[in-house]
Amino acid sequence: MQQTPKIKRIGQILSGTFGLFMLGASVFPKLAGLPVADETMRALGWENSPVLLIGVIEALATALYLYPRTMILGAVLLTAIMGGAIATQMQAGSPLFSHTLFGVYLGLWLWAGAWFQCPRLRAILPLR
């Protein structure tokens, strides 16, 4: 698939909305010290978890993802974060489709954004 402005724009929209979601729904509550961040971690079995550190790591990985030159590195790091979230949800016995697989849905969203923006990634992972 050849890189066209429309293809790139689709990727930018996917990546931008993913970044906004991550920053608003995950990073901000952790960095702002909102009670919901601690409560959620406790409900998942993480007593006294390093919520601030997790928020900083998520923020850095999201920033790397949103910067075009480091997008793939950010995508790899965010995929690792999603893997940890999936494992935590499984350990907590959360519902499969709404909670446990949510990290998979986010991973597909972030990689779709990268795929549409990066011609080299499309060359490695072509749709056939």
N, C-alpha and C positions, 0 to 999 in steps of 0.2 A: 504494500500500500504506500503510495507516494505521499510525501508530506505536503499538505495543502493548508492554507490559512484556516479553513473550516475544521480540518482534522486537529490541528494544533489548538484551536479555540475550544473544541470539545474537551481536550485534555486539560486545558487551563481551567475550565469550568468544573470538571470533576475534581481536580486537585485543589482548587480554591475552596470548593464547598466541603471537601474532606478536611482541609486545614481549619476552616472556620468551625466545623463540628468538633474536631479534636480540641481546639483552643477553648471553645465555649463550654463543651460538655465534660471534658476531662481535665484539661490543664488548669483552667481558671479556678474551678472549685478547690483544687489541691494547692495551688500557689496562694490563693486568697485565704486559705485556712478555714474554708466554710465547713460547718459541722457535717454536712452531707458527705463530704469526702471521707472523714473519719468513720462515720456511721456505716457507709457502704463497705469500707475495708473491714470493719469489725464484723459485719454481717457475713462477709465472705471467709471469715476465719483468720483474719490478719489483725490480731491484737497488737497495739503499739507499733503499727507499721510506719515506715518512713515516708509518709504521704508527701511531704515537701520534696524530698529527693526524687520520688517517682514523678512528681509534677515537673520538676526541672528536667529530668531525662526525657519525658514526653515532649516538653516544649522544645528542647534542643533537637530531638529527632524530627519533630514537625517542621521546625525552621529549616533544617537541612533538606527535607522533602520539598518545601515550598520554593527553595532557591534552585533554579534550573541546573546549575553546574554540579550540585550535590544531591540532586533528586533521587538517584538510584541508591546512594548510601543511606539517605533518609528513609527510603522505602524499605530497605533491608532492615534497618534498625526498628522501624515501626512494625514490621512483620514479626520481629522477635518480641516486641512488646505485646502484640496481639496474641502471639503464642502463649505468653505468660498469662494473659487475661483468660484465654480459653482453658488453660490448665487449672487456673484458680476457680473458674466457674464449674468445671467438671468436679473438682475436689469438693466444692460446696454443695454439689447435687442440684445445681440450678436447672431450670427447664432447658431442654436441648435447643429448640428452634429460636426461642426469643432471647435467651441469655448466653448459653454456651457457644452457639454458632455465630453470635453477633460479631466476634472478632474475625471470623471468616468473611462475613459480609463487608466489614470495614477493610479487610485486606484486599478483597476483590475490587472495592471502590478505589483504594489508593493505587493499586497496580494498574487499573484501567486508566486512571489519570496519567500515570507515567507512560503507559503504552502508547496512548494517543499523542503524547508530546515528544517522545524520543524515537526517532527513526531507527537508531541502532538497536533499541529494545525490540521494536517491531521486526527487525531483521532476525533477531535471535529467537523470538517467539511469534512466528507468523500465524495468522488465522488461516486455516485451510479447510 
